């Protein structure tokens, strides 16, 4: 095999809760081929599996997991220039907030209100993350996922993702493993600062037309004050 199956790997350090036991088997997934091979191995062994991303919505039992834990480490970020927008294509294993920070540094509007949310890109699509008047679904063009049942890669357009409040087709169907997704961003300012806490932040500072960086800074400041510090991604 090209993949390396490890045994009795501690999982608590890979989740934000920092609790839980070991995975009987563990593998790091760096490509679609790795995922395909790991799932064939699972079927041959007839054991359960679960997908582990950034661990921000994962609670591992103290007894551990008697199957194969697949740590998604798919990497890759690219920007496509279009006439009226810029399309960002990001792989599931990228850290979400690092991606947001990069879009802001490029002066691209669209996901700045989702700053400092822990976890990975894959989890952002699965959970349809949202904060301060914005949800990731508003900017999604498509999401690609690996269908464990058919062993094929499928592309879902926004309307096919069944996005709802912290909901998606990927959350409803665990056999769909998110690989990457496309997010449409704009070079034209599109401020969403009507959310009460955000509005108050700028009013206190006398800022009426904040820059993109100032919007991100505001979100980061508000989240930092309200929430305990949590890892944005895990190794």
C-alpha positions in Angstrom: 0.0 0.0 0.0 1.0 3.6 -0.6 -0.7 4.7 2.6 0.6 4.1 6.1 -1.9 2.6 8.5 -0.8 3.3 12.1 -2.2 1.5 15.2 -3.4 2.7 18.6 -3.0 6.4 17.8 -4.0 8.9 20.4 -6.8 11.2 19.1 -7.3 13.7 21.9 -4.5 16.0 20.7 -6.2 16.2 17.3 -9.5 17.7 18.7 -10.2 21.1 20.3 -11.8 19.3 23.3 -8.5 17.6 24.0 -10.2 14.4 25.4 -10.7 10.9 24.3 -8.9 7.6 23.7 -7.0 6.0 20.8 -8.0 5.0 17.3 -7.4 1.3 16.7 -6.2 2.3 13.2 -5.2 5.7 11.9 -4.2 7.1 8.5 -3.3 10.5 7.1 -5.0 11.3 3.8 -3.1 13.6 1.5 -4.7 12.8 -1.8 -7.8 11.3 -3.4 -5.8 8.2 -4.2 -5.0 7.9 -0.4 -8.6 8.1 0.4 -9.6 5.6 -2.2 -7.0 3.1 -0.9 -7.9 3.6 2.7 -11.6 3.0 2.0 -10.8 -0.2 0.1 -8.8 -1.3 3.1 -11.7 -0.6 5.4 -14.1 -2.6 3.2 -11.7 -5.5 3.1 -11.3 -5.5 6.9 -15.0 -4.9 7.4 -14.4 -2.3 10.1 -16.0 1.1 10.7 -14.3 4.4 9.9 -14.7 8.1 10.6 -13.4 11.3 9.0 -11.3 13.6 11.2 -10.7 17.2 10.1 -9.7 20.0 12.4 -11.5 18.3 15.3 -13.5 21.4 16.3 -16.8 19.5 16.3 -15.4 16.1 17.3 -15.7 14.4 20.7 -13.8 11.2 21.1 -14.9 8.6 23.7 -12.4 7.7 26.4 -12.7 4.1 25.1 -11.4 5.4 21.7 -12.6 4.2 18.3 -12.4 0.6 17.3 -11.9 1.3 13.6 -10.0 3.5 11.1 -9.7 7.2 11.7 -8.9 9.1 8.5 -7.2 12.4 9.1 -8.0 14.6 6.1 -4.8 16.5 5.1 -5.7 17.5 1.6 -3.8 20.7 0.7 -4.1 23.2 -2.1 -5.3 26.8 -2.7 -5.8 28.5 -6.0 -7.4 31.7 -7.2 -9.2 32.0 -10.6 -9.8 35.4 -12.1 -13.3 35.9 -13.6 -14.9 38.9 -15.2 -17.0 39.9 -12.2 -15.4 37.9 -9.4 -12.5 35.9 -8.1 -13.0 32.2 -7.5 -11.1 30.6 -4.6 -10.7 26.9 -4.8 -9.5 25.4 -1.5 -8.9 21.8 -0.4 -10.6 20.3 2.7 -7.4 20.1 4.8 -6.6 23.8 4.7 -7.1 25.8 7.9 -10.2 27.9 7.5 -9.0 31.1 9.3 -5.6 31.0 7.5 -7.6 31.0 4.2 -9.8 33.9 5.4 -6.7 35.9 6.4 -5.3 35.3 2.9 -8.4 36.5 1.1 -8.3 39.7 3.2 -4.6 40.3 2.4 -5.6 40.0 -1.3 -8.4 42.6 -0.7 -11.1 40.1 -1.7 -14.5 40.5 0.0 -16.8 37.7 1.0 -15.7 35.6 4.0 -14.3 38.3 6.3 -17.2 38.0 8.8 -16.3 34.3 9.2 -12.9 35.2 10.7 -11.4 33.2 13.6 -13.8 30.2 13.3 -11.7 27.1 14.2 -11.5 24.1 12.0 -10.7 23.2 8.4 -12.2 24.1 5.0 -13.9 20.8 4.7 -15.7 21.3 8.0 -16.8 24.8 6.9 -18.8 23.2 4.1 -20.1 20.4 6.1 -21.3 22.6 8.9 -22.2 25.6 6.7 -20.4 27.8 9.3 -21.8 31.2 10.0 -21.2 34.2 12.2 -22.0 37.9 12.5 -24.6 38.0 9.8 -22.8 35.7 7.2 -22.8 32.1 6.3 -20.3 30.3 4.0 -23.1 29.1 1.7 -23.6 32.6 0.5 -20.4 32.4 -1.5 -20.1 28.7 -2.4 -20.1 27.9 -6.1 -19.6 24.2 -5.8 -18.2 21.5 -3.5 -16.5 18.2 -4.5 -16.9 15.1 -2.4 -15.9 11.5 -2.5 -18.9 9.2 -2.4 -17.9 6.2 -0.3 -20.8 4.1 -1.7 -19.8 4.5 -5.4 -16.1 5.3 -4.8 -16.4 8.3 -7.2 -15.7 12.0 -6.9 -18.9 14.1 -7.3 -19.4 17.8 -7.7 -22.3 19.5 -6.0 -23.4 23.0 -7.1 -24.6 25.3 -4.4 -28.2 24.5 -4.7 -27.4 20.8 -4.6 -25.6 21.1 -1.2 -28.9 21.5 0.7 -27.4 24.2 2.9 -29.4 25.2 6.0 -28.6 26.5 9.4 -25.4 24.6 10.4 -26.6 22.0 7.9 -25.6 20.5 4.5 -26.0 17.4 2.3 -22.5 16.4 3.6 -23.6 16.4 7.2 -26.8 14.5 6.3 -24.8 11.9 4.4 -21.6 10.8 6.1 -20.7 8.7 3.0 -19.9 12.0 1.2 -16.3 13.0 2.2 -15.6 16.6 1.3 -12.5 17.1 -0.9 -12.5 20.7 -1.9 -14.8 23.6 -2.7 -15.0 26.8 -4.7 -15.9 30.2 -3.1 -16.7 33.3 -5.1 -15.2 36.5 -3.8 -15.4 40.2 -4.9 -12.9 43.0 -5.3 -15.8 45.4 -4.8 -16.5 46.3 -1.1 -19.5 44.6 0.3 -19.6 45.4 4.0 -21.9 43.5 6.4 -21.5 45.4 9.6 -25.2 45.7 10.7 -24.8 42.9 13.2 -25.2 44.4 16.7 -21.8 43.7 18.1 -20.0 44.7 14.9 -22.0 47.9 14.5 -21.2 48.8 18.1 -17.5 48.1 17.6 -17.2 50.6 14.7 -19.5 53.2 16.4 -17.3 53.2 19.5 -14.3 54.0 17.2 -16.0 56.5 15.0 -15.5 54.4 11.9 -18.3 54.6 9.3 -16.6 53.1 6.2 -14.2 50.4 7.5 -11.7 48.8 5.2 -11.7 45.0 4.6 -8.9 44.6 7.1 -10.7 46.6 9.7 -13.8 44.4 9.3 -11.6 41.3 9.9 -9.9 43.0 12.8 -13.3 43.8 14.3 -14.5 40.2 14.0 -11.3 38.8 15.5 -11.4 41.3 18.4 -15.1 40.5 19.2 -14.6 36.7 19.0 -11.5 36.9 21.1 -13.3 38.8 23.8 -16.3 36.5 23.8 -14.8 33.1 23.5 -12.0 31.1 25.0 -9.0 30.7 22.7 -9.2 27.5 20.7 -6.8 26.0 18.2 -7.7 27.0 14.6 -6.3 23.7 13.3 -4.7 20.6 14.6 -1.6 18.7 13.4 
